[in-house]
Amino acid sequence: MSQQPPLQIFVLVDALGWRFVEGREFLNDILPYRSSMRTVLGFSSGAIPTILTGAPPAVTGHWNLFYYDPKGSPFRWLKFAQFLPDVVLDHRVTRKIIKELGRHVLGMGPLFECSVSPRFLPWFNYVEKKNIYDPGGITGSRSIFDQLTSKGIAHQVYSYHQLTDQQILRQALNDIQSRKASFFFLYLSEMDMFLHMHCKEPDNVEKTAEVVRHFIKKDLQGGTADRLGCDHDRDFRSRNDTRGASLRRGPGDRESWVKGSCGLPGGI
């Protein structure tokens, strides 16, 4: 009988950065490796593809969701509407129409939002047309999910593309307990929105963080996982591998990390 591969679980919590963790008792016993880290990666739209690939935004092509591309813009047709006043062109109904066109006609993906004024859209393209958590989702570089797929390693990925954070935690726990795969990646995004709205309400912030703490501490601890990782603003490192998902490493180091974490042979 072949030996069952080690169970590995990685949790990425958007917006759970150093300013929140510093001075707080947040999983200190499980995740002792933590420090502040300077980054030039800006928003999650640029940082997360770099975490998943080990390549900088100049290689992945992911920085801001919208990027200057007047020749390739799928919204070039809006140039013919420039004569309209802002009260019409930038109206919420107009934005709603453009959002639906982007999602269902122009191939912008199911999460596209018209967050740039329609007056300027003819000069811009949109980078996240694919789900970056799928194989092939990051055009400029192979991600860890491409590596896992190519090596036939059973893995489960959970993100806002399919589920809410609460649904992710419940579904992941069920799948982990049934050993549906050996590699689990959870991306929890709702704390980011919560902090935008409640950043000056420390009690509510603590309650939100407690959900993550309970999931990792109570549900997963006690031999469930051989390695836990929790990261945002690249503040946390994995429990048994202090390299974690460090953004200071290049693509070659990323492949070494994948090999070490997933039990892959050399020569990827």
C-alpha positions in Angstrom: 0.0 0.0 0.0 1.4 3.4 -1.0 2.0 5.9 1.7 -0.5 8.7 1.9 1.0 12.1 1.0 1.3 14.7 3.8 -1.6 17.0 4.3 -0.8 20.6 3.6 -3.1 23.6 4.2 -2.4 27.2 3.2 -4.7 30.0 4.3 -4.3 33.5 2.7 -6.3 36.2 4.6 -6.6 39.4 2.7 -6.0 42.5 4.8 -4.8 40.7 7.8 -1.6 42.7 7.9 1.1 43.6 10.3 -0.8 46.6 11.8 -3.4 44.2 13.0 -1.2 41.4 14.1 1.5 43.4 15.9 1.1 43.3 19.6 -1.9 40.9 19.4 -2.1 37.2 20.4 -3.1 35.8 17.0 -2.0 32.2 16.6 1.4 32.9 18.1 2.0 29.3 19.1 1.1 27.9 15.7 2.6 30.7 13.5 5.7 32.0 15.4 7.5 33.4 12.4 6.2 37.0 11.8 7.5 40.4 11.2 6.7 43.5 9.2 7.8 43.6 5.6 8.2 46.4 3.1 6.7 45.7 -0.3 6.4 47.5 -3.6 3.6 45.3 -4.8 0.7 47.6 -4.0 -2.8 46.1 -4.0 -3.8 42.5 -3.9 -4.3 42.5 -7.7 -0.5 42.7 -8.1 0.7 41.0 -4.9 -1.3 37.8 -5.0 -0.3 36.8 -8.5 3.3 37.3 -7.4 2.7 35.0 -4.3 1.2 32.3 -6.5 4.0 32.5 -9.2 7.1 33.8 -7.5 7.4 36.3 -10.5 7.2 40.1 -10.3 4.3 42.0 -11.8 6.5 42.9 -14.8 6.5 39.2 -15.6 3.0 38.2 -14.6 1.4 41.2 -16.2 -0.8 41.7 -13.1 -0.6 45.1 -11.3 -3.7 47.1 -11.3 -6.9 45.5 -12.6 -7.1 48.2 -15.3 -4.1 49.0 -17.4 -3.4 51.5 -20.2 -3.9 49.8 -23.5 -5.7 52.0 -26.0 -5.1 49.7 -29.0 -6.2 46.5 -27.2 -9.0 48.0 -25.1 -12.3 46.0 -25.4 -14.0 49.4 -24.6 -12.8 51.3 -27.7 -16.4 51.6 -28.9 -17.1 54.0 -26.0 -15.0 56.6 -27.9 -18.2 57.2 -30.0 -20.1 58.1 -26.8 -17.7 60.9 -25.7 -20.1 63.6 -26.8 -22.5 62.5 -24.0 -22.5 64.6 -20.7 -21.2 62.9 -17.6 -24.7 62.9 -16.1 -25.5 60.3 -18.8 -22.1 58.6 -19.6 -21.1 58.2 -16.0 -24.6 57.4 -14.6 -25.0 54.4 -12.4 -27.3 52.8 -15.0 -24.7 53.2 -17.7 -22.0 51.7 -15.4 -24.4 48.8 -14.7 -24.9 48.2 -18.5 -21.1 48.2 -19.1 -20.6 45.9 -16.2 -23.0 43.4 -17.6 -21.5 43.7 -21.1 -18.1 43.2 -19.7 -19.2 40.0 -17.8 -21.3 38.4 -20.4 -20.2 39.8 -23.8 -16.7 41.2 -23.7 -15.1 38.3 -21.8 -14.0 40.2 -18.7 -15.0 37.4 -16.3 -17.9 37.1 -13.9 -16.4 39.5 -11.3 -15.8 42.5 -13.6 -16.9 45.8 -12.2 -17.0 49.2 -14.0 -14.7 50.9 -11.5 -13.2 53.3 -14.0 -15.3 56.2 -15.5 -16.7 55.1 -18.8 -15.3 58.3 -20.3 -11.8 56.9 -19.8 -12.4 53.2 -20.4 -11.6 53.4 -24.2 -7.9 53.8 -23.2 -7.9 50.8 -20.7 -7.9 47.0 -20.7 -8.7 44.6 -17.9 -6.1 42.1 -16.7 -8.1 39.6 -14.6 -10.2 38.0 -17.3 -9.5 34.6 -15.9 -9.7 33.1 -12.4 -6.1 33.5 -11.1 -6.7 30.5 -8.8 -7.2 28.2 -11.8 -4.4 26.6 -13.8 -3.5 29.0 -16.6 -5.2 31.8 -14.8 -2.1 34.0 -14.7 -1.1 34.7 -18.3 2.5 35.8 -17.8 3.8 33.0 -15.6 3.0 29.5 -14.3 1.4 29.5 -10.9 1.6 26.9 -8.1 -1.7 25.5 -9.4 -0.2 24.9 -12.8 2.6 23.0 -11.1 0.2 20.9 -9.0 -1.9 20.1 -12.0 1.0 19.2 -14.2 2.4 16.8 -11.5 -1.0 15.2 -10.9 -1.1 16.3 -7.2 -4.6 16.3 -5.8 -5.5 19.8 -4.6 -8.4 21.9 -3.6 -8.7 25.7 -4.0 -11.3 27.9 -2.4 -11.9 31.6 -3.2 -14.6 34.2 -3.6 -15.1 33.0 -7.2 -17.3 30.2 -5.8 -18.0 30.7 -2.1 -18.3 33.2 0.8 -15.6 33.1 3.5 -17.9 31.2 5.8 -18.8 28.7 3.1 -15.1 28.3 2.3 -14.3 27.4 5.9 -17.1 24.9 6.2 -16.4 23.3 2.8 -12.7 23.1 3.3 -13.1 21.5 6.8 -15.3 18.8 5.3 -12.9 18.2 2.4 -9.9 18.1 4.7 -11.5 15.6 7.1 -12.4 13.4 4.2 -8.9 13.7 2.7 -10.3 14.7 -0.6 -6.9 16.0 -1.5 -3.4 16.5 0.0 -3.0 20.2 -0.8 -5.5 22.8 0.2 -5.4 26.5 -0.5 -7.9 28.9 1.1 -8.2 32.5 0.1 -10.4 34.5 2.5 -11.2 38.0 1.1 -14.0 39.4 3.2 -11.8 40.9 6.0 -10.5 43.4 3.4 -14.0 44.8 2.8 -14.8 44.6 6.5 -11.8 46.6 7.5 -12.6 49.3 4.9 -16.0 49.8 6.6 -15.1 49.1 10.3 -11.3 49.8 10.7 -12.1 52.1 13.6 -14.1 49.5 15.5 -11.5 47.3 17.2 -14.1 45.0 18.9 -15.7 44.1 15.6 -12.3 43.6 14.0 -11.4 41.2 16.8 -14.6 39.2 16.3 -13.9 38.9 12.5 -10.3 37.7 13.2 -11.7 35.2 15.8 -13.4 33.3 13.0 -10.1 32.7 11.3 -8.4 32.0 14.6 -11.0 29.4 15.6 -10.8 27.7 12.2 -7.1 27.2 12.3 -6.7 26.7 16.1 -9.7 24.6 16.9 -10.7 22.9 13.7 -7.3 22.2 12.1 -4.9 21.9 15.0 -4.2 18.6 16.7 -2.6 16.6 13.9 -4.9 17.6 11.1 -2.2 19.4 9.1 1.5 18.9 8.8 2.0 22.4 7.7 -0.1 25.6 8.2 0.4 28.8 6.4 -1.4 32.1 6.9 -0.3 35.1 5.0 -1.2 38.7 4.1 1.0 41.7 3.4 3.3 38.7 3.4 3.5 39.0 7.2 3.1 35.3 8.2 5.3 32.5 7.3 4.5 28.8 7.3 4.9 26.8 10.5 7.6 24.4 9.3 9.0 26.2 6.3 10.1 29.7 7.1 10.4 30.5 3.4 6.6 30.5 3.3 5.5 32.5 0.2 8.2 35.2 0.5 7.9 37.7 -2.3 11.7 38.4 -2.2 12.4 35.1 -4.0 12.5 34.6 -7.7 10.8 32.0 -9.9 13.6 29.5 -9.4 13.1 29.7 -5.6 9.4 29.4 -6.1 9.9 26.1 -8.0 12.2 24.8 -5.2 9.5 25.8 -2.7 6.9 23.9 -4.7 9.1 20.8 -4.8 9.8 20.9 -1.1 6.2 21.6 -0.1 4.5 19.2 -2.5 7.0 16.4 -2.5 7.8 16.9 -6.2 11.0 15.4 -7.7 13.6 17.7 -9.1 13.7 19.0 -12.6 10.4 20.7 -12.9 
